[in-house]
Amino acid sequence: MKYLVALLLFALFALDIYSKQWAVEYLPRIHWHQGYPFGGIGVFELGGVTFSLNFVTNAGAAWGIFAQYTGSLFIIRLAVICGLIFFLALFNKGKMPIFPMWLIVTGALGNAFDYWRYGLVIDFFHFTFWGSSFPVFNLADSYITLGAASLFLLTHALPRRAQT
């Protein structure tokens, strides 16, 4: 089972890397004033919700914060990744759900790889909800979000629900 999970996580990491390479090669650079939302490639529009592929770069952390500290952010990212791997390998003795944490590590590695390769993170999935733009993101961001949400549900929400 461990090897299957490791293979799945490696496949997710590879999918993130290849999707970003595809975005770099094939998506038009964003122009905030023209085209399907903001110059991207429209995928669908349904009931006020739109989804498009827009090439955007991010030199900072989430939502571009701390963009002026890219070197420090990279070191912090690597320290957090190493800390999580160290914790998972040595200290987590079945006390916490392991897959969501490895999903977070996989996403963090994908974004750190971006920074190492391009000097910034490549984002390209873009939703607008009834005219409000959602921040552009990538697969690695999705892995981190899904891992964190799963971890929360498995450790907080679901155990309480089972007790009632």
C-alpha positions as CSV (number, residue, x, y, z in Angstrom):
1,M,0.0,0.0,0.0
2,K,2.9,2.4,0.8
3,Y,4.3,1.9,-2.7
4,L,1.0,2.6,-4.3
5,V,0.6,5.9,-2.3
6,A,4.2,6.9,-3.2
7,L,3.5,6.2,-6.8
8,L,0.3,8.2,-6.7
9,L,2.1,11.1,-5.1
10,F,4.9,11.0,-7.6
11,A,2.4,10.9,-10.4
12,L,0.6,14.0,-9.0
13,F,4.0,15.8,-8.6
14,A,4.8,14.9,-12.3
15,L,1.4,16.1,-13.4
16,D,1.9,19.4,-11.7
17,I,5.3,19.9,-13.3
18,Y,4.2,18.9,-16.8
19,S,1.0,21.1,-16.6
20,K,3.1,24.1,-15.7
21,Q,5.5,23.3,-18.5
22,W,2.5,23.1,-20.9
23,A,1.3,26.5,-19.5
24,V,4.7,28.1,-20.2
25,E,4.8,26.8,-23.7
26,Y,1.3,27.2,-24.9
27,L,-0.7,29.7,-22.9
28,P,-0.8,33.3,-24.0
29,R,0.6,35.8,-21.6
30,I,-2.1,37.6,-19.6
31,H,-3.4,41.0,-20.8
32,W,-5.7,42.4,-18.2
33,H,-7.8,44.4,-20.6
34,Q,-8.9,42.1,-23.4
35,G,-10.3,38.7,-24.2
36,Y,-12.0,35.9,-22.3
37,P,-11.4,36.8,-18.8
38,F,-8.2,38.8,-18.9
39,G,-6.8,37.4,-22.2
40,G,-6.9,33.7,-21.3
41,I,-8.4,30.7,-23.1
42,G,-12.0,30.1,-22.1
43,V,-12.9,26.6,-21.0
44,F,-16.5,27.1,-19.9
45,E,-19.1,29.7,-18.8
46,L,-22.1,28.4,-16.8
47,G,-24.6,30.4,-14.8
48,G,-22.2,33.3,-14.1
49,V,-19.3,31.1,-13.3
50,T,-16.4,31.1,-15.8
51,F,-13.3,29.0,-16.0
52,S,-10.3,29.9,-18.1
53,L,-6.6,29.1,-18.5
54,N,-4.6,32.2,-17.9
55,F,-0.8,32.3,-17.7
56,V,0.2,34.2,-14.5
57,T,3.4,34.2,-12.5
58,N,3.8,34.7,-8.8
59,A,7.2,35.5,-7.2
60,G,5.8,35.6,-3.6
61,A,3.7,33.4,-1.3
62,A,0.0,33.0,-1.5
63,W,-1.7,35.8,-3.4
64,G,1.7,37.3,-4.2
65,I,2.5,38.5,-0.6
66,F,6.1,38.9,0.2
67,A,7.1,39.0,-3.4
68,Q,10.1,41.2,-2.6
69,Y,11.6,38.4,-0.4
70,T,11.9,35.5,-2.9
71,G,15.2,34.1,-1.7
72,S,14.0,34.1,1.9
73,L,10.7,32.5,0.9
74,F,12.4,29.8,-1.0
75,I,14.6,28.9,2.1
76,I,11.5,29.0,4.3
77,R,9.6,26.7,1.9
78,L,12.5,24.2,1.9
79,A,12.7,24.3,5.7
80,V,8.9,23.6,6.0
81,I,9.0,20.8,3.4
82,C,12.0,19.2,5.2
83,G,10.3,19.6,8.5
84,L,7.1,17.9,7.3
85,I,9.0,15.1,5.7
86,F,11.1,14.7,8.9
87,F,7.9,14.6,11.0
88,L,6.2,12.1,8.7
89,A,9.2,9.8,8.5
90,L,10.2,9.8,12.1
91,F,7.5,11.0,14.5
92,N,4.1,10.3,13.0
93,K,3.3,6.9,14.4
94,G,-0.2,6.6,13.1
95,K,-1.5,9.5,15.2
96,M,-2.4,11.8,12.2
97,P,-3.8,11.0,8.8
98,I,-0.7,10.5,6.7
99,F,-2.0,10.9,3.1
100,P,-3.3,14.5,3.5
101,M,0.0,15.5,4.9
102,W,1.9,13.9,2.0
103,L,-0.5,15.7,-0.3
104,I,0.5,19.0,1.2
105,V,4.2,18.0,0.9
106,T,3.7,17.1,-2.8
107,G,2.1,20.5,-3.5
108,A,4.8,22.4,-1.7
109,L,7.4,20.5,-3.6
110,G,5.7,21.3,-6.9
111,N,5.7,25.0,-6.1
112,A,9.3,24.9,-4.7
113,F,10.4,23.2,-7.9
114,D,8.8,26.0,-9.9
115,Y,10.7,28.6,-8.0
116,W,14.0,26.6,-8.5
117,R,13.3,26.2,-12.3
118,Y,11.7,29.5,-13.2
119,G,12.5,31.8,-10.4
120,L,8.7,32.1,-9.7
121,V,5.6,30.0,-9.5
122,I,3.5,29.4,-12.6
123,D,-0.3,29.6,-12.1
124,F,-3.0,29.2,-14.8
125,F,-6.4,28.0,-13.5
126,H,-8.7,30.9,-13.3
127,F,-12.3,31.0,-12.1
128,T,-14.7,34.0,-11.9
129,F,-17.8,33.7,-9.8
130,W,-20.6,36.1,-10.9
131,G,-18.0,38.7,-11.8
132,S,-15.7,38.2,-8.9
133,S,-12.2,36.9,-9.9
134,F,-10.9,34.0,-7.8
135,P,-7.0,34.0,-7.5
136,V,-5.3,32.1,-10.3
137,F,-3.8,28.8,-9.0
138,N,-2.1,25.6,-10.2
139,L,-2.3,21.9,-9.4
140,A,0.2,22.1,-6.6
141,D,-2.0,24.8,-4.9
142,S,-4.9,22.4,-5.2
143,Y,-2.9,19.5,-3.6
144,I,-2.1,21.8,-0.7
145,T,-5.7,23.0,-0.3
146,L,-7.1,19.5,-0.6
147,G,-4.6,18.1,1.9
148,A,-5.2,20.8,4.4
149,A,-9.0,20.5,4.1
150,S,-8.8,16.7,4.4
151,L,-6.5,17.0,7.4
152,F,-8.9,19.3,9.1
153,L,-11.9,17.1,8.3
154,L,-10.2,13.9,9.4
155,T,-8.9,15.4,12.7
156,H,-11.6,17.8,13.7
157,A,-14.9,17.8,11.9
158,L,-15.5,14.0,11.4
159,P,-14.4,12.8,14.8
160,R,-16.9,15.2,16.5
161,R,-19.6,14.2,14.2
162,A,-19.0,10.5,15.0
163,Q,-19.3,11.2,18.7
164,T,-22.8,12.7,18.4
